[in-house]
């Protein structure tokens, strides 16, 4: 399947920004992939700000989705994808979705979890509305590392709530069984339940 297929209608509609439309045209030009990647990076890094739909075009172009036979720009060169995302994050640190995708690129490039988790955590903390979510591969990697406790506490306080009190108590019970040091138990007990908002 082609990159045009994975981009779908991104950057084509009347409500799309001119920035996103221009970037889409760069990506789907008839130039060599090397020239496209160069123009792609140059255009993004020349911008003062990125529109929301432009960010979507960038992510879909670089990381179509896992398991795809078509791997988007840069193919399976996840080191190159990682480098591109790092440049974009340096220029646009508030584009938190880049940090989720960079974490996945780093994982697929066999980078150490010590490099991956801080990037992912930063993106998770910036994502106030919990729009993005770590991939299952990242879950497995982090839960097999020394960052497992910190990751679960972040998930519990930020992503698993608000929830019912019964569900919250089940999470607390599960984590107390899983993490047994005195400091871990204390931190678990300090997490407050967030009651769901029942207002329409």
BAFI-3210 file (N, C-alpha, C; in Angstrom, 3 decimals, decimal comma, padded with zeros to 6 digits):
// residues 200
n [1|2|3|4|5|6|7|8|9|10|11|12|13|14|15|16|17|18|19|20|21|22|23|24|25|26|27|28|29|30|31|32|33|34|35|36|37|38|39|40|41|42|43|44|45|46|47|48|49|50|51|52|53|54|55|56|57|58|59|60|61|62|63|64|65|66|67|68|69|70|71|72|73|74|75|76|77|78|79|80|81|82|83|84|85|86|87|88|89|90|91|92|93|94|95|96|97|98|99|100|101|102|103|104|105|106|107|108|109|110|111|112|113|114|115|116|117|118|119|120|121|122|123|124|125|126|127|128|129|130|131|132|133|134|135|136|137|138|139|140|141|142|143|144|145|146|147|148|149|150|151|152|153|154|155|156|157|158|159|160|161|162|163|164|165|166|167|168|169|170|171|172|173|174|175|176|177|178|179|180|181|182|183|184|185|186|187|188|189|190|191|192|193|194|195|196|197|198|199|200]
n.u [000,837|000,407|001,954|000,214|-002,220|-002,153|-002,027|-004,529|-007,250|-005,965|-004,890|-006,228|-008,805|-011,261|-011,187|-008,673|-005,361|-003,276|-000,662|-000,563|-001,548|000,446|002,628|001,739|001,745|004,485|005,315|004,036|005,137|006,787|009,456|012,671|012,914|014,879|015,157|012,580|012,419|014,371|013,244|010,868|011,756|013,071|010,991|009,244|010,926|011,317|009,121|007,335|005,381|003,365|000,458|-002,394|-003,337|-001,152|000,721|-000,511|-000,242|002,534|003,080|001,638|002,932|005,535|005,222|003,251|001,574|001,974|003,166|002,572|002,990|003,934|006,108|006,190|007,759|011,265|011,269|012,209|014,137|014,613|016,327|016,898|014,318|013,990|015,925|014,877|012,456|013,538|014,729|012,446|011,122|012,911|012,539|009,803|008,739|006,316|004,689|003,414|002,696|004,707|006,588|005,575|005,637|008,356|009,340|008,392|009,804|012,423|012,321|011,935|014,312|015,972|016,933|018,000|015,878|016,275|016,732|014,408|012,101|012,073|011,492|008,958|007,492|007,586|006,049|003,579|002,929|002,608|000,394|-002,474|-005,169|-005,139|-004,949|-003,152|-001,628|000,447|002,047|001,422|003,811|005,566|004,494|005,147|007,967|008,606|007,416|009,047|011,238|013,185|011,605|009,007|007,300|007,097|005,907|003,436|002,281|002,009|000,205|-001,999|-002,652|-003,132|-004,211|-005,962|-007,920|-010,617|-012,540|-014,713|-015,135|-014,875|-013,415|-011,081|-010,164|-009,596|-007,430|-005,590|-005,284|-004,201|-001,754|-000,517|-000,021|001,784|003,930|006,054|007,822|008,515|008,540|007,299|004,741|003,862|003,737|001,765|-000,450|-000,802|-001,959|-004,764|-008,238|-010,080|-013,149|-015,663|-017,119|-020,411|-022,099|-024,020]
n.v [-001,186|002,312|005,395|007,454|006,186|005,698|008,276|009,114|011,326|013,379|016,691|017,577|018,596|021,330|022,514|022,049|023,192|025,473|024,951|022,198|021,148|021,903|020,475|017,865|017,789|017,917|015,464|013,639|014,091|013,503|013,101|011,646|009,461|010,286|013,020|013,855|013,396|015,197|017,670|017,565|017,619|020,094|021,902|021,568|022,310|024,937|026,299|028,473|027,749|024,778|023,651|021,826|019,839|019,567|018,372|015,885|014,963|014,741|012,715|010,547|010,216|009,466|007,327|005,098|002,897|000,313|-002,899|-002,683|-003,367|-001,389|001,106|003,856|007,151|006,941|004,217|001,252|002,393|003,176|004,562|006,827|007,910|008,424|010,396|012,447|012,979|013,870|016,268|017,691|017,822|019,336|021,774|022,150|021,823|021,558|019,936|017,305|014,756|013,957|012,954|010,543|009,093|009,240|007,732|005,192|004,873|004,812|002,505|000,592|000,915|-000,312|001,109|001,824|001,334|003,253|005,525|005,768|005,837|008,367|010,193|009,330|009,650|012,415|013,252|012,080|013,495|016,029|015,730|016,728|016,090|013,417|012,296|010,872|007,582|005,166|002,647|-000,921|-002,307|-000,559|-000,628|-003,267|-003,203|-001,220|-002,210|-004,297|-003,262|-001,131|001,045|000,420|000,735|003,568|004,155|002,779|004,205|006,696|006,086|005,309|007,642|009,461|008,376|006,219|007,289|009,727|007,297|004,643|004,150|001,521|000,395|001,923|001,105|-001,538|-001,239|-000,110|-002,211|-004,175|-002,987|-002,724|-005,344|-005,934|-004,137|-003,858|-002,593|-000,414|002,329|002,327|001,335|003,411|005,531|004,593|004,604|007,297|008,212|009,786|009,157|009,978|011,154|010,339|012,780|013,405|015,133|016,303]
n.w [000,000|-000,648|000,468|000,112|000,482|003,259|004,263|003,634|003,715|004,926|005,057|002,789|002,824|002,911|005,380|006,228|007,055|005,189|005,538|006,225|003,841|002,035|003,046|002,654|-000,146|-000,624|000,462|-001,204|-003,646|-006,830|-006,520|-005,601|-002,729|-000,953|-001,601|-001,003|001,783|002,654|001,815|003,244|005,952|005,900|005,327|007,556|009,707|009,089|009,874|012,135|013,925|014,341|012,778|013,988|012,194|010,572|012,236|012,438|009,787|009,633|011,563|010,493|008,087|008,796|010,597|009,756|010,696|013,170|012,167|009,555|006,090|004,624|005,441|005,602|005,284|005,176|005,494|007,113|008,616|011,531|013,137|011,653|011,504|014,229|014,616|013,041|014,381|016,826|016,026|015,308|017,771|019,256|017,999|018,252|021,088|022,428|020,961|021,796|020,857|019,165|020,894|021,816|019,439|018,891|021,011|020,282|017,869|018,836|020,371|018,342|017,103|018,776|020,986|024,374|027,269|029,185|027,751|026,346|028,093|029,610|027,535|026,657|029,048|029,405|027,217|027,915|030,251|029,215|027,635|028,215|027,844|027,474|024,869|023,282|023,582|025,131|023,139|022,887|022,741|024,001|026,567|027,303|027,201|029,153|031,469|031,898|033,008|035,260|035,451|035,764|038,053|038,355|035,914|036,106|038,223|037,076|035,029|036,601|038,060|036,039|033,580|034,110|035,579|035,715|037,595|038,751|042,300|043,069|040,949|041,190|043,729|043,135|041,382|043,173|045,001|043,322|042,575|045,044|045,641|043,681|043,929|046,517|048,274|051,062|050,449|047,938|048,613|050,242|048,403|046,670|048,389|048,677|046,385|045,119|044,738|041,843|041,306|038,918|036,744|036,912|035,711|032,919]
ca.u [000,000|001,212|001,869|-001,013|-003,293|-002,100|-002,357|-005,973|-007,672|-005,245|-004,302|-006,926|-010,118|-011,374|-010,870|-007,263|-004,493|-002,410|000,592|-000,727|-001,699|001,760|003,458|001,238|002,233|005,912|005,428|003,527|005,743|007,403|010,905|013,223|012,595|015,911|014,804|011,338|012,743|015,094|012,282|009,943|012,407|013,360|009,745|008,760|011,821|011,271|007,891|007,379|004,456|002,739|-000,979|-002,749|-003,423|000,208|001,290|-001,100|000,392|003,909|003,069|001,155|003,937|006,711|004,846|001,901|001,109|002,817|002,752|002,243|004,013|004,484|006,614|006,229|009,030|012,467|011,136|012,452|015,291|014,046|017,315|016,672|013,043|014,246|016,672|013,945|011,560|014,296|014,857|011,134|010,832|013,751|011,945|008,414|008,679|004,946|003,996|003,665|002,527|006,009|007,340|005,051|006,159|009,801|009,560|008,215|010,942|013,597|012,129|012,154|015,733|016,691|017,534|017,745|014,697|016,710|016,607|013,037|011,052|011,937|010,831|007,545|006,894|007,425|004,888|002,379|002,623|002,157|-000,877|-003,447|-006,458|-004,897|-005,308|-002,233|-001,515|001,623|001,782|001,562|005,238|006,161|004,039|005,942|009,349|008,739|007,070|010,164|012,376|013,132|010,657|007,663|006,501|006,828|004,986|002,108|001,739|001,599|-001,022|-003,093|-003,045|-003,456|-004,953|-006,994|-008,921|-011,556|-013,138|-015,521|-014,348|-014,599|-012,309|-009,890|-009,700|-009,008|-006,099|-004,738|-005,007|-003,296|-000,419|000,084|000,474|002,872|005,040|005,969|008,730|007,844|008,384|006,280|003,442|003,492|003,366|000,470|-001,481|-000,969|-002,697|-006,158|-009,279|-010,756|-014,523|-016,153|-018,063|-021,709|-022,904|-024,121]
ca.v [000,000|003,519|006,400|008,212|005,430|005,889|009,667|009,290|012,680|014,386|017,772|017,781|019,210|022,788|022,936|021,802|024,367|025,538|024,322|020,748|020,854|022,035|019,354|016,673|017,849|017,568|014,029|012,847|014,521|012,430|013,124|010,482|009,523|011,099|014,433|014,111|013,476|016,452|018,773|017,367|018,144|021,512|022,659|021,534|023,076|026,357|026,879|029,027|026,910|023,722|023,463|020,486|018,880|019,353|017,361|014,601|014,568|014,329|011,417|009,497|010,009|008,787|006,094|004,806|002,158|-000,862|-004,116|-002,404|-003,754|-000,127|001,710|005,309|007,776|006,339|002,767|000,667|003,053|003,833|005,512|008,072|008,448|008,956|011,643|013,452|013,363|014,656|017,621|018,336|018,086|020,472|023,003|022,267|020,981|021,368|018,948|016,128|013,482|013,583|012,218|009,184|008,451|009,084|006,591|003,983|004,768|004,406|001,092|-000,195|001,054|-001,023|002,001|001,353|001,883|004,452|006,642|005,813|006,167|009,804|010,838|008,971|010,261|013,844|013,385|011,732|014,591|017,175|015,371|017,009|015,449|011,987|011,973|009,817|006,482|004,347|001,410|-002,150|-002,642|000,266|-001,191|-004,464|-002,800|-000,470|-003,082|-005,228|-002,435|-000,489|002,153|-000,147|001,349|004,962|004,112|002,405|005,299|007,734|005,598|005,318|008,997|010,299|007,752|005,296|008,062|009,333|005,973|004,320|003,849|000,082|000,200|002,526|000,223|-002,724|-000,844|000,043|-003,544|-004,847|-002,396|-003,040|-006,719|-005,967|-003,314|-004,174|-001,878|000,552|003,582|002,108|001,234|004,760|006,323|004,084|005,068|008,747|008,542|010,079|008,764|011,043|010,736|010,771|013,896|012,843|016,172|016,175]
ca.w [000,000|-000,805|001,522|-000,145|001,123|004,706|004,564|003,488|003,347|005,701|004,269|001,509|002,992|002,985|006,739|006,512|006,935|004,010|005,954|006,086|002,414|001,401|003,474|001,958|-001,524|-000,582|000,742|-002,328|-004,914|-007,613|-006,328|-004,910|-001,299|-000,299|-001,800|-000,278|003,212|002,850|001,690|004,357|007,154|005,721|005,437|008,944|010,576|008,718|010,399|013,490|014,687|013,543|012,941|014,482|011,096|010,082|013,130|012,039|008,528|009,960|012,237|009,584|007,036|009,344|011,292|009,264|011,872|013,381|011,492|008,165|005,120|004,141|006,671|005,532|004,952|005,786|005,553|008,431|009,216|012,703|013,644|010,919|011,987|015,570|014,462|012,529|015,478|017,801|015,485|015,385|019,188|019,650|017,444|018,705|022,301|022,911|020,117|022,642|020,147|018,622|021,910|021,788|018,229|019,048|021,903|019,476|016,942|019,606|020,711|017,131|016,771|019,844|021,969|025,741|027,932|029,916|026,822|025,840|029,056|029,897|026,393|026,720|030,239|029,136|026,339|028,678|031,168|028,420|026,991|029,277|027,572|027,252|023,484|022,860|024,541|024,789|022,399|023,671|022,781|025,038|027,834|027,596|027,469|030,406|032,588|032,091|033,403|036,574|035,386|035,817|039,125|038,001|034,785|036,597|039,028|036,128|034,400|037,571|038,433|034,885|032,497|034,574|036,301|036,760|037,496|039,921|043,501|043,047|040,011|041,784|044,806|042,500|040,923|044,353|045,525|042,376|042,636|046,344|045,553|042,704|044,388|047,943|049,168|051,937|049,714|046,910|049,280|050,685|047,232|046,205|049,319|048,546|045,165|045,442|043,796|041,129|041,054|037,604|036,695|036,471|035,066|031,463]
c.u [000,883|001,044|000,615|-002,214|-003,321|-002,383|-003,858|-006,303|-006,944|-004,619|-004,970|-008,220|-010,083|-010,975|-009,412|-006,443|-003,681|-001,073|000,533|-000,831|-000,351|002,659|003,028|001,762|003,715|006,071|005,049|004,084|006,424|008,924|011,367|012,922|013,621|015,580|013,530|011,614|013,449|014,135|011,273|010,520|012,607|012,101|009,270|009,619|011,848|010,043|008,101|006,503|003,895|001,248|-001,254|-002,765|-002,057|000,915|000,765|-000,475|001,805|003,919|002,635|002,188|005,130|006,378|003,413|001,101|001,933|002,260|002,426|003,371|004,632|004,856|006,744|007,591|010,156|012,349|011,325|013,715|014,813|015,044|017,134|015,364|013,227|014,946|015,762|013,012|012,292|014,460|013,540|010,788|011,666|013,139|010,544|008,200|007,275|004,126|004,206|003,517|003,842|006,782|006,854|005,624|007,666|010,111|009,406|009,365|012,191|013,514|012,452|013,590|016,608|017,462|017,194|016,536|015,043|016,643|015,156|012,038|010,959|011,241|009,331|006,858|006,641|006,209|003,587|001,964|002,128|000,767|-002,016|-004,769|-006,325|-005,332|-004,440|-002,176|-000,316|001,229|001,986|003,023|005,958|005,753|004,927|007,363|009,480|008,403|008,129|011,408|012,194|012,148|009,208|006,783|006,128|005,792|003,568|001,486|001,268|000,304|-002,206|-003,573|-003,561|-004,405|-006,114|-008,094|-009,390|-012,163|-013,990|-014,607|-013,988|-013,413|-011,013|-009,311|-009,076|-007,606|-005,141|-004,330|-004,001|-001,877|000,254|000,631|001,718|004,124|005,035|006,955|007,949|007,567|007,304|004,880|002,950|003,026|002,016|-000,657|-001,759|-001,710|-004,180|-007,093|-009,909|-012,142|-014,972|-017,145|-019,382|-022,593|-022,902|-023,268]
c.v [001,250|004,458|007,258|007,522|005,716|007,328|009,918|010,700|013,767|015,428|018,013|018,575|020,727|023,310|022,674|023,071|024,308|024,871|022,805|020,351|020,904|020,861|018,068|016,641|017,504|016,053|013,190|013,295|013,333|012,404|011,832|010,601|010,359|012,580|014,793|014,280|014,789|017,639|018,756|017,986|019,658|022,352|022,716|022,427|024,563|027,065|027,429|028,220|025,857|023,669|022,021|019,463|018,615|018,300|015,977|014,084|014,054|012,927|010,287|009,194|009,206|007,428|005,742|004,030|000,896|-002,071|-003,915|-002,873|-002,510|000,712|003,224|005,847|007,152|004,826|002,232|001,236|003,870|004,752|006,865|008,716|009,087|010,304|012,766|013,927|014,204|016,094|018,378|018,698|019,260|021,787|023,235|021,400|020,732|020,406|017,574|014,810|013,017|012,714|010,781|008,433|008,269|007,900|005,281|003,794|004,279|002,939|000,211|-000,096|000,414|-000,094|001,495|002,047|003,142|005,706|006,851|006,345|007,657|010,578|010,591|009,661|011,744|014,090|013,104|012,867|015,832|016,961|015,510|016,283|013,960|011,529|010,828|008,741|005,624|003,063|000,198|-002,578|-001,824|-000,219|-002,366|-004,089|-002,161|-001,350|-004,159|-004,507|-001,883|000,677|001,687|000,544|002,780|005,041|003,788|003,508|006,450|007,338|005,693|006,731|009,811|009,655|006,872|005,999|009,224|007,947|005,743|003,996|002,367|-000,214|000,742|001,618|-001,055|-002,423|-000,748|-001,321|-004,282|-004,306|-002,649|-004,466|-006,800|-005,249|-003,291|-003,435|-000,834|001,856|003,450|002,054|002,613|005,611|005,887|004,611|006,554|009,155|008,679|009,617|009,999|010,562|011,201|011,916|013,372|013,885|015,967|017,237]
c.w [000,000|000,380|001,349|000,513|002,629|005,110|004,457|003,031|004,133|004,775|002,944|001,646|003,073|004,358|007,127|006,288|005,648|004,300|005,758|004,622|001,703|001,774|002,791|000,524|-001,604|-000,454|-000,471|-003,675|-005,590|-007,491|-005,669|-003,419|-000,547|-000,404|-001,042|001,209|003,515|002,814|002,834|005,636|007,055|005,899|006,884|009,831|010,237|009,295|011,805|014,439|013,754|013,834|013,355|013,347|010,466|010,922|012,753|010,752|008,786|010,560|011,318|008,504|007,555|009,949|010,906|010,293|011,986|012,638|010,028|007,250|004,487|005,351|006,611|005,137|005,784|005,951|006,960|009,085|010,417|013,398|012,962|011,360|013,362|015,489|013,976|013,634|016,526|017,320|015,594|016,831|019,694|019,186|018,014|019,951|022,825|022,058|020,749|021,897|019,527|019,606|022,030|020,592|018,293|019,945|021,140|018,496|017,667|020,007|019,506|016,628|017,838|020,769|023,375|026,361|028,712|029,047|026,412|026,859|029,383|028,785|026,458|027,895|030,020|028,245|027,072|029,604|030,426|027,833|028,004|029,085|027,276|025,859|022,963|023,946|024,150|024,071|023,298|023,773|023,852|026,424|028,229|027,975|028,848|031,607|032,832|032,585|034,814|036,599|035,550|036,857|038,773|036,881|035,256|037,443|038,142|035,438|035,347|037,864|037,254|033,873|032,978|035,359|035,421|036,490|038,741|041,097|043,547|042,138|040,573|042,868|044,263|041,986|042,097|044,906|044,631|042,490|043,982|046,372|044,671|043,210|045,916|048,848|049,964|051,206|048,632|047,514|049,724|049,517|046,673|047,086|049,182|047,273|045,499|044,329|043,179|040,734|039,683|037,719|036,113|035,803|033,558|030,785]
res [x|x|x|x|x|x|x|x|x|x|x|x|x|x|x|x|x|x|x|x|x|x|x|x|x|x|x|x|x|x|x|x|x|x|x|x|x|x|x|x|x|x|x|x|x|x|x|x|x|x|x|x|x|x|x|x|x|x|x|x|x|x|x|x|x|x|x|x|x|x|x|x|x|x|x|x|x|x|x|x|x|x|x|x|x|x|x|x|x|x|x|x|x|x|x|x|x|x|x|x|x|x|x|x|x|x|x|x|x|x|x|x|x|x|x|x|x|x|x|x|x|x|x|x|x|x|x|x|x|x|x|x|x|x|x|x|x|x|x|x|x|x|x|x|x|x|x|x|x|x|x|x|x|x|x|x|x|x|x|x|x|x|x|x|x|x|x|x|x|x|x|x|x|x|x|x|x|x|x|x|x|x|x|x|x|x|x|x|x|x|x|x|x|x|x|x|x|x|x|x]
***
